[in-house]
Amino acid sequence: MPGTENNMQIYHQPVPLLQKLIQFDTTNPPGNEAACIFFINQLLRDAGIETKLLARSPERPNLIARLPGQGNAPPLLLYGHVDVVTTASQQWQHPPFAGKIVDDYLWGRGALDMKGGVAMMLAAFLRAKTSGLALPGDVILAAVPDEETGGEFGAKFLVEKHPELFSGVRYAIGEFGGFTFTIENKTFYPIQVAEKQLCWMKATVRGMGGHGSMPVRGGAMARLGRLLQQIDRHRLPVHVTPVPREMISRVAATTGGISGLLIGLLKNPLLTDRVLDLIGLRGRLFDSLLHNTVSPTVLRASEQMNVIPSELSVGLDGRLLPGYRPEDMLQELRGIIGNDVELEVVHYCEGPGKPDMGLYPTLINILQEADPGCVPIPLLMSGVTDGRFFSRLGIQTYGFLPMPLPQGFDFTRTIHAADERIPVAALEFGTNAIYRALSRFGQ
């Protein structure tokens, strides 16, 4: 069809590419990522790139593409997920699946997590192909489904059923690092090199039940209320693990003055929580990196309005620091809530081990060239990513999706929230940085 090739060429640029990706509603559950993956597949094949589609379920395929390199370095993996979280019960200024550009931002679900990152990677990958970039080694691109609900159809499936596709890979680029934050006019770029571990639990409380017309004092509901208040009021113990220690040291040394002194004191476990309370919102980034954490998320109680339940449970989203185990979480949580609550670990997923920092200096140099005066720092991710699966193959993931953000833009509060958006200029900046990484990963 005349014009089709030109239309597809438009999608070699990260901004129109992200607009198109957002327009596929890949809310997970259920996911339904096939249409989005097929679009990416066609884009790659039209550029002369061979692809593979592999699926545990037909409507949730994974895409693998490979560009051959010069053989001077092990293959580099780029991977990202195209599923997104729900927009239900959220009030958006602009439709979440329209991909509108308003006020120099591109709005939509997935703009940050992580269709924006996929657009950067895909645009850099296509640019490498069309420009004939001399790649140090092969570059593998993987677009996957199902990251948001566990990876069973995506990265986990690939690692368990098709590990041969990633033979020889040592390093990967994935989510989440690269977003900027500013302290005392210093711009920091966290590069994710580690992540926490999933440790989901269920807490159960019991007490006298009965008819809703005859109130029960001190029953299961009251005990649940006390449990939730205890979790809300108390942090778990402080642990200063290696990556946050280095991150805090770099931020403190660069910031200097009273702010730098305060940030440096975060490394002292006797003072950490007091300093976090003192610096308020500015400490939000550091808080979850210095503690195992637990967040109540799911409540199960009576199914009838007129029945006072004798048993209630609450789902607890626990996140463990590297090097800690579920028994550590249970012990620390017991110290807050006591022993009269039944605790059960319902899901634990071990995270990556000690980070391999071999590619880190190259990524630092790329950022410092692109944004002179910036300060790259290592980051421990407070959440989990598909990196935990690829780590089972000995692959070190770097969260490297560079995106300069305006001061006052709270990245952590925008992901998964209403009005998710990304600065248009950040998309081109990140694409250029990834493209440079493709040319240098063998150094």
Helices and strands as residue ranges (DSSP letters): H 4-10, H 14-22, H 34-46, E 51-55, E 61-67, E 76-81, E 101-102, E 105-107, H 115-131, E 139-144, H 155-161, G 163-166, E 171-174, E 181-183, E 186-195, E 197-206, E 210-211, H 220-233, H 242-255, H 257-264, G 265-267, H 272-279, G 280-283, H 284-287, E 293-300, E 307-308, E 311-320, H 326-337, E 342-349, H 360-370, E 375-381, H 387-390, G 391-393, E 396-399, H 411-414, E 421-423, H 424-440
